């Protein structure tokens, strides 16, 4: 099909062959094979070259469109031409919001936003970053103590703080802030997380550090069902990321209350390849660095034991 279009564009078999770096005989064979496959004559040979037959005129615009689709498909998987691929874990959390802000500031950069599993063993995202099929991911790096896995580098770290989310009847609903010690007397509802996942390891350590009771919501009917339960309960509560986005009806009157003194933090490191395979990756890394900043003095944080204390400066969600 590409050969047929080249013949039409150049008007000659020899010129089409020069464009495609094949012989004139090769061009003729390819066009003849296409005509046999379609069962029609596409080109009429003349003394001055070729012209389109009636069927050729009908076929040409479709052929051009198919080639455009083929070229777009090929470009979508070539690092030097495809969109910048970033894994944000979950489109609801702060990493997704940060990437959306990047897109608003750099609309000229095409993005593919992915959500890949976070299991500690056989991490799909880290494997994809090493292979060059994903350009950057956000990971807590629990198994490597906040250090870059082999063959990869870590950039800025997003420090995702927490809010307590409760309904209007909960005993803590009127508070403007709560401490982890305040939560010890109130059960926290959360969806089940694999024990070997980074969130699973984080919340297990958090519960042990502050004597929290984390009850598993089962069966899992989704966030909307959980929010509905919270709205009508005087006992239930859950933890959400400070930068995570949740929507609920106004009638629910749910309260998001910052958790402080210390503020538990879930660290998300920007992980990427050592050599920038995608030309737009440095732009994203520069943007992440610009959004980084240190926490105010005296504003205590609690981080899991695996976090690298000397890691990159945090961007606070």
N, C-alpha and C positions, 0 to 999 in steps of 0.2 A: 504494500500500500504506500509506503514512504517512497518507493522507487517510482510508482505511478505518479504521485504528486510532483516529484522532482522532474519527471519528463514533461508534465504539463507546464511547470513553472519555467523551465528552460527552453521548451519547444523542440528539443532534440535529444535523441538517445545518447549521443556522445557527450553532450554537455551535462546530462543527468549523471552519466557514469563518472565524469570528472568531479562532480559535486559529491558523489557518494563513494568515490575512490574504488570503483569497480569498472570492469571493461564494458564496452558497448554491448558485447554479446551477453554479458551478465545482466545488463539492464533489460534487454529484449526477452531473455528467459524469464526474468521475474515478472514482467508485465504479462507475458503470455500465460504464465502459471496463474496469475490473478484472474485473467480473463476466463481461463478454463474453469477455475473454481466458481466464478459467478455465472458462467454460461452466457456471457454477452461480450460484445466487442466494445472496448472502452476508448481506444485510440484508432484514428484513421491515419494510415501512413500516406504522406504526400511527397512530392519531389522536393519540397522546401522544408520538410520536417514531419511534424505530426499535428493533428487537431483532434479535439474531443468529438466522439460520436454523441448521439442523443443520449444513450445510456451513460456515457462518460460524463456528460454535463450533469445528469441527475446524481451520479455517484460522487462527484468531486467534493461538494460541500460536506457530505457525510464523512468522506475519507479525511478531509482536513480536520474535522472535529474529533474523529477518533485518534488522530495523531496528537492533537492538543491534549486530549485526555491521557494518552500514553505518556506524553512528556511530563504532565503534571504528576502522574503516578510515580514515574521514575524519580522526579525531583523530590517527592515527599519522603524518600528513603535515603537520599544522598546527603551526607553531613554538610557538604559545602553549599547545598541548594535547598534542603528541606527546612521546615520550620524548626525553631529552637524548642527542644522537648524538655519539659520540666515536670518532675513528679512532685506533687504537693501533698501526697498521702490521702487527703480528704478535702473535697471542695468546700467544706464548711469551716475549716480551721484557719488560723492566722497565716499560715504559709500561702494559702490560696489568696487571701486578701492582699498579702504583700505582692504576689505576682500580678494580681489585677491592677494594683497601683503602678507597677512597672509598665504594664501594657498601656495604661492611660498616659504615662509619660513618654513612652516609646511606641506609638501605634504603628510605626513603620516596620517594626520587627514582628514577623509572623511567629506565633506561639502554638505549640501543642501542649495542652495541660493534661497530665496523666495522674492516675491514682493507682499505685502499685502496692502489693502486700508488704507488711512490716515484720514478718517472721524473722527471728534471729538467725535461723539456719536456712541457707539457701535463699537469701534475700533477693527477690526478683529485681528490685531497683538497682542495688549495687552491682549485680551481675550485668544488667543492661548498661549502666554507666561505664563499667570496665570495657564492655564490648563496643561502646560508642553509639549505641542505638538510643540511649537517653543521655542528655547533656548535663543535667543536674538533678539531684534529689535532696530532700530534707530528711535527715535521720538523727535519732538520739545517740546512736553509736554506743549502746550499752555494752556490747560484747568486746569493744576495743577501747573502753575507758575514755571515750571522747576523742580518741586519736584516729587519724585517717586510716582506713583499711588499706591493705597492700595495693599499690598501683593507683591509689586515689589521693585526692587532696581535700582538705576541709577549708571552707571559707568562713564567712561570718556565721555566728550562731544566734538563732532567734530564741529568746527567752520567753516562753509562753507561760504567763502567770494564770491564776485561776480566779474564777468567781464562784460563789455558792449560789445556786439557783433554787429558789423556794417559792411556794405559793403564799398568798396573803395571810393564811391562818397559821403558818409555821411560827414557832416561838422566836426565831431569829429574823423574822420578816421585817421588823422595824429598825434593825441595826443598819448603820451606814458602812460598817466593816466588821469582819469577824477574824478571829485568830484560829490556827489549827487546834489550839487547846479548847476553844469554844465548840469545835465540831466533835469532840470526843464523846459527848453525850447524845449525839444525834446521828442516826444511821444515814449513810450515804448510798443512794441507789446508783448503780452503774451497770451498763451492759457487760456481758461476759467477754473477756479478752483472753486469747491464748496465753498460756503461762510463759511461753518462750518469746512472746512479742515484746517490743520495747514498751508500749503502754502498760502491758501486764506487769512487767518487772518494775516499772516506775510506781504504779499505784500500790503494789505489794510493799515496796519499801516505804512509801509515804504512810501507809496504814500502820506499819510497824513502828515508824519513828514517832508518830503522834497518837498511838492507841486509837486509831479510827476504826469504825465498824463499816465496812463496805459490803453491802448486800447486792447480790447479782439479780438483775431484772431478767426474769424468764417466765414465759417465752418472750422473745424480742419482737415486739410489734412496731418498732421504729421510734424515732424521736418525737413525732407528733403525739403518739399514744403516751409516751413518758411525760411530755409537757402537760397533757390533759390530766394525768394522774397527780402531778405536782400541784396543779392549780386547785384541786379540791381536797388536798391533804394537809393536815396539821402536823404531820410527822415526817413525811418524805422530803428528801433534798437530793441534789446531785451537784457535781462539780463540772464546770465547763471552762474551756479556755477563754482568757480575757479577750482574745482577738477572734474567737469563734462566732459565727453568725447563726442566730436562731430567731425565728419569727413565730409569733403566737397571737391569737385573738386578744384584743384589748381587754375583753371581759375576764381573761385569765388573771390579770393583775400580778404576773410573776415578778419576782424581785431578783436582780443580779447584784450580789454583795461581794466586794473585793475581799479576798483572803490575804491577811497581812501578819507581820510580826511573829514569825518570818513568813514571807510570801513564798509558797511552794512554786517551783519553776520547772517546767518540762522543757529541756533543751533540745533544739532542733538545729543540727549543723547542716550547712550547705555543703554537699559533697559532689565533687566533680572530678573529671580526669586531669592528670598532670599536664598533658598537652591539650590545648584548646582545639578540639576537632571542629567545632562549629564557630564560624566567624563572629556570631553575635553573643557568644558566651562571655567574653570579656566585658561587654557592655552590661550584661546582667550582674556580673560579679562586682563591677564598679558601683552599680546602683545599690546592691546589698551593702557594700562597705559604707556608702554614704548614709544609709539608714541605720548604721550601727552607732551605738553610744553606750557609755558606761552607766550603771545604776547609781543613783544619788547616794552619797555617803550616809551611812546610818540607816539606809532603807534595807533591812535585812532580808536575805534570800535563803531559801532552803533548796538545795539541789541534790539530786541522787548521788550516791557515793561514787558512781562510775565517771561522773563529769570531770573532764580535764580542767583543773583549776587555772591552768595557764593557757587556756584556749583563746580563740579569737574574741574580740570584744562583742558583747551581746547587742542585738537589736531587740528592744522590748516591745512585746505585743500589748 
